[in-house]
Amino acid sequence: ENASYGLTLCAECGMISELARTGGGRLVAVCTLGNDAPVTPCGRCRQLLWEHGGPSLLVEVDGVPRPMTDLIPHAFPEASNFTNPNG
């Protein structure tokens, strides 16, 4: 971790990289910890989690599993929904 978000490689990014490296699958539930206490993912990680778990992915927030739609209600669509304007 790093205090500058632009230089940070969050645990969620590492987890998703490993998921992709090993053949993938969809995430179902995630709990992130900082100093042995649950922490909510940053905005960039919320988008990554959405892309690899979808709107029903559960994330622990204040001890309660919440769907991604609670954490990022207006997420960008999945990458597969984007089209290349150059063909």
Buried (B, 14 or more C-beta within 10 A) or exposed (E): EEEEEEEBEBBBBEBBEEBEEEEEEEBEEBEBEEEEEBBBBBEBBBBBBBBBBBEEBBBBBEEEEBEBBEBBEEBEEEEEEEEEEEE
